[in-house]
Structures are given as structure tokens and as C-alpha cells.
Amino acid sequence: MELDDLKANWKSLERELATHNSLLRRSMTTQRLRRVKFALWPLVIGQGFQLLVGLILTPLFASFWVAHRDVPHLMLCGIVIQAYSTLLMILAARELHLVLTIDPGGPVIAIQRRIESLRAWQIRLGPFFAVTGCFIWIPLMLVIFASLGADVWTKNPTVVYWLFASGLVPFAILLALWLWSRRPGKPDRAQWLDSNTVGTSVRRARESLEEIAAFERGEEQ
């Protein structure tokens, strides 16, 4: 075989190998991006369910407080629960928008930015849900019992006091945990708390994107 033919065959082989490697990298990146999309589906389903429940319950709570306008404490409970239910719908719609506008076929860096926005959103909402979760069940219980014909506040207000006292216990624990995580010189504690505030779906999607970025950096090197 002539030397020129050997060089031509070698260059042809290099081109084929480069093409094969490019296709392989693209295939691996596509698979990982599918993992990102799959990881976010539980979040989509959960927020969609939250939105649906809010759409169903909000009118019911509204009709409750309208029907109890002559009983101030029950009307107030109904208004609080209706407002909370409406807020949950708005927050669910916002989170669905953040997820569904992610383009799996777009650049990895753009997807990373959207996931980071979603993560920051969940971190901001975490304290709100934690605090309201300590107390929102109390007016909800009063509304449920009143719907069944039992006005707990009128019959035995002491029970309501105990309910609020029991809500203060987890609130105090949450406050202590937050103060502990924000102590000076302990940024790892705050990071740990923020990480546990973020949902599993976002954490998994973020990890998959980090794998893609590391893979691409390795290929560039």
C-alpha cells in the first residue's frame, strides 16, 4: 500500500471515529436530559394535583364562610382557609409554569439556570409552608367540625386553645432549627437546611444536569 493511500485511509478512519464519538456524546447527553425530564414528572403531577384540589375546595370554603356570616369566628376560619387554598393554587400554577417552560432540547446551561430558578423558588417557599403548616390545620378542623354540626369554639373554647398550643410546639422547633442553621460561621448548616427544603424531583434533576456538565467538561479536556 502506498504511503499516500495509508495517510488517506488513516484520515478517513479518524473522521469516522470523530463522527462516532460525536454521536455517542450526543446520545449520552440526550439520555441524561431524558432523566432530567423524568425526574421532574413527580413534581408536575404533585403540583397539578394541588391545583386541582384547590380548584375544588376553594368554592366550598367560600360558600362555608358566606353561609356563616352571622358567626364571626366561623366566618373568619372559612375566609382564612379559602385564602390559603387560593394561594396554594397560585403557587402550584407558578411552579408548574417554571417546570413546563424548561426546554429539554435546549442548551444544558439554559436548563441549569431554569432548574436553579426552580430550586431558589422552593427554598423561598419552604419557610412559608413550614410555618403555616403548624397552624393552618386548626381553622380547617373548626370548619370541618362546624360542617358536621359541631361548633367547637362555642361549645368548648378550651379545646381550641389547646389546638393552638399544640401548633406552637412544631413552630418553636422550626424556629430553633432556623436559628441554629443561621449561626455565624456555620454556612454549611444553612446549606443543609436549604437542600432539605428543596423537593426530591428538583434535587435529582439538578444532579443529572451536573453529571451532564461534568461529562461535557471531560470531553472538552
C-alpha positions as CSV (number, residue, x, y, z in Angstrom):
1,M,0.0,0.0,0.0
2,E,1.3,3.4,-1.0
3,L,2.1,5.9,1.8
4,D,-0.4,8.4,0.4
5,D,-3.1,5.8,0.5
6,L,-2.2,4.9,4.0
7,K,-2.5,8.5,5.1
8,A,-5.8,8.9,3.3
9,N,-7.2,5.8,5.0
10,W,-5.9,7.0,8.4
11,K,-7.6,10.4,8.0
12,S,-10.8,8.6,6.9
13,L,-10.7,6.4,10.0
14,E,-10.1,9.5,12.2
15,R,-13.1,11.2,10.7
16,E,-15.3,8.1,11.2
17,L,-14.1,7.9,14.8
18,A,-14.7,11.5,15.4
19,T,-18.2,11.2,14.0
20,H,-18.9,8.1,16.1
21,N,-17.6,9.9,19.3
22,S,-19.8,12.9,18.5
23,L,-22.9,10.7,18.1
24,L,-22.0,8.8,21.2
25,R,-21.7,12.0,23.2
26,R,-24.9,13.3,21.8
27,S,-26.7,10.1,22.7
28,M,-25.4,10.1,26.2
29,T,-26.3,13.7,26.7
30,T,-29.8,13.0,25.3
31,Q,-30.3,10.1,27.7
32,R,-29.2,12.2,30.7
33,L,-31.6,15.0,29.6
34,R,-34.4,12.5,29.5
35,R,-33.5,11.6,33.1
36,V,-33.9,15.3,34.0
37,K,-37.3,15.4,32.3
38,F,-38.3,12.2,34.0
39,A,-37.1,13.4,37.4
40,L,-39.4,16.4,37.2
41,W,-42.6,14.5,36.4
42,P,-43.5,13.7,40.0
43,L,-43.3,17.4,40.7
44,V,-45.6,18.1,37.7
45,I,-48.1,15.5,38.9
46,G,-48.0,16.8,42.5
47,Q,-48.5,20.4,41.6
48,G,-51.2,19.5,39.2
49,F,-53.0,17.6,41.9
50,Q,-52.5,20.6,44.3
51,L,-54.0,22.9,41.7
52,L,-57.0,20.6,41.1
53,V,-57.7,20.2,44.8
54,G,-57.6,23.9,45.2
55,L,-60.0,24.5,42.3
56,I,-62.4,22.0,44.0
57,L,-62.1,23.2,47.6
58,T,-61.8,27.0,47.2
59,P,-65.5,27.4,46.2
60,L,-66.6,25.1,49.1
61,F,-64.7,27.2,51.7
62,A,-66.1,30.3,50.1
63,S,-69.7,29.0,50.4
64,F,-68.9,28.0,54.0
65,W,-68.0,31.4,55.3
66,V,-70.8,33.1,53.3
67,A,-73.3,30.7,55.0
68,H,-71.8,31.5,58.4
69,R,-71.6,35.3,58.2
70,D,-73.7,35.5,61.4
71,V,-71.0,33.6,63.3
72,P,-67.8,35.7,63.2
73,H,-65.3,33.1,64.3
74,L,-66.6,30.5,61.8
75,M,-66.7,33.1,59.0
76,L,-63.1,34.1,59.8
77,C,-62.0,30.4,59.7
78,G,-63.7,30.0,56.4
79,I,-62.0,33.1,54.9
80,V,-58.6,32.0,56.2
81,I,-58.9,28.6,54.7
82,Q,-60.3,29.9,51.4
83,A,-57.4,32.4,51.1
84,Y,-54.9,29.7,51.9
85,S,-56.5,27.4,49.3
86,T,-56.4,30.1,46.7
87,L,-52.8,30.9,47.5
88,L,-51.9,27.2,47.1
89,M,-53.5,27.2,43.6
90,I,-51.5,30.3,42.6
91,L,-48.2,28.8,43.9
92,A,-48.9,25.5,42.2
93,A,-49.6,27.3,38.9
94,R,-46.4,29.3,39.3
95,E,-44.3,26.1,39.9
96,L,-45.9,24.3,37.0
97,H,-45.0,27.2,34.8
98,L,-41.4,27.1,35.9
99,V,-41.2,23.3,35.2
100,L,-43.2,23.2,31.9
101,T,-41.3,26.0,30.3
102,I,-38.0,24.1,30.6
103,D,-36.9,23.1,27.2
104,P,-35.2,19.6,27.4
105,G,-33.8,20.1,23.9
106,G,-32.2,23.4,24.8
107,P,-28.6,24.1,25.9
108,V,-27.6,22.5,29.1
109,I,-26.6,25.8,30.7
110,A,-30.1,27.2,30.0
111,I,-31.7,24.2,31.6
112,Q,-29.4,24.6,34.6
113,R,-30.5,28.2,35.0
114,R,-34.2,27.2,35.0
115,I,-33.6,24.4,37.5
116,E,-31.7,26.8,39.7
117,S,-34.6,29.3,39.5
118,L,-37.0,26.5,40.5
119,R,-34.7,25.5,43.3
120,A,-34.5,29.1,44.6
121,W,-38.3,29.3,44.4
122,Q,-38.8,26.2,46.5
123,I,-36.2,27.5,49.1
124,R,-38.1,30.8,49.4
125,L,-41.4,29.0,49.9
126,G,-40.1,26.4,52.3
127,P,-40.3,28.6,55.4
128,F,-43.8,29.8,54.5
129,F,-45.2,26.2,54.2
130,A,-43.3,25.2,57.3
131,V,-44.8,28.0,59.5
132,T,-48.3,27.9,58.0
133,G,-48.4,24.2,58.3
134,C,-48.1,24.5,62.1
135,F,-51.4,26.4,62.4
136,I,-53.5,26.2,59.2
137,W,-54.9,22.8,60.2
138,I,-56.6,24.4,63.2
139,P,-59.2,26.6,61.3
140,L,-59.5,23.7,58.9
141,M,-60.6,21.4,61.7
142,L,-63.0,24.0,63.1
143,V,-64.6,24.3,59.6
144,I,-64.9,20.6,59.2
145,F,-66.5,20.1,62.7
146,A,-68.8,23.1,62.0
147,S,-69.9,21.5,58.7
148,L,-70.7,18.3,60.7
149,G,-72.8,20.4,63.1
150,A,-70.4,20.9,66.0
151,D,-69.2,24.4,66.7
152,V,-66.1,23.6,68.8
153,W,-65.3,27.2,69.7
154,T,-68.8,27.8,71.1
155,K,-69.1,24.5,73.0
156,N,-65.6,24.2,74.4
157,P,-63.2,27.1,73.6
158,T,-60.5,25.4,75.8
159,V,-60.1,22.7,73.1
160,V,-59.2,25.5,70.6
161,Y,-56.7,26.9,73.0
162,W,-55.0,23.5,73.2
163,L,-55.0,23.2,69.5
164,F,-53.1,26.5,69.1
165,A,-50.8,25.4,71.9
166,S,-50.0,22.2,70.1
167,G,-49.3,24.2,67.0
168,L,-46.8,26.3,68.9
169,V,-44.7,23.2,69.6
170,P,-43.6,22.5,66.0
171,F,-43.3,26.2,65.4
172,A,-40.8,26.5,68.2
173,I,-38.9,23.5,66.9
174,L,-38.8,25.1,63.4
175,L,-37.7,28.5,64.8
176,A,-34.9,26.8,66.9
177,L,-33.8,24.9,63.8
178,W,-33.7,28.0,61.7
179,L,-31.7,29.9,64.3
180,W,-29.3,27.0,64.7
181,S,-28.7,26.9,60.9
182,R,-28.1,30.7,60.7
183,R,-25.5,30.9,63.5
184,P,-22.4,32.9,62.3
185,G,-19.6,30.8,60.9
186,K,-21.8,27.8,60.1
187,P,-22.8,28.3,56.4
188,D,-22.9,24.5,55.9
189,R,-25.9,24.3,58.3
190,A,-27.8,26.9,56.2
191,Q,-26.9,25.0,53.0
192,W,-28.1,21.7,54.6
193,L,-31.4,23.3,55.6
194,D,-31.9,24.8,52.2
195,S,-31.1,21.5,50.5
196,N,-33.7,19.7,52.6
197,T,-36.2,22.3,51.7
198,V,-35.9,21.5,48.0
199,G,-38.1,18.7,46.7
200,T,-36.6,15.4,45.6
201,S,-37.6,16.0,41.9
202,V,-35.5,19.2,41.7
203,R,-32.6,17.6,43.5
204,R,-32.5,14.7,41.1
205,A,-32.8,16.9,38.1
206,R,-30.0,19.1,39.4
207,E,-27.8,16.1,40.0
208,S,-28.4,14.8,36.4
209,L,-27.5,18.2,35.0
210,E,-24.3,18.3,37.0
211,E,-23.4,14.9,35.5
212,I,-24.0,16.2,32.0
213,A,-21.9,19.3,32.7
214,A,-19.1,17.2,34.1
215,F,-19.3,14.9,31.1
216,E,-19.0,17.8,28.7
217,R,-16.2,19.3,30.6
218,G,-14.3,16.0,30.5
219,E,-14.9,15.7,26.7
220,E,-13.6,19.2,26.2
221,Q,-10.4,18.4,28.1
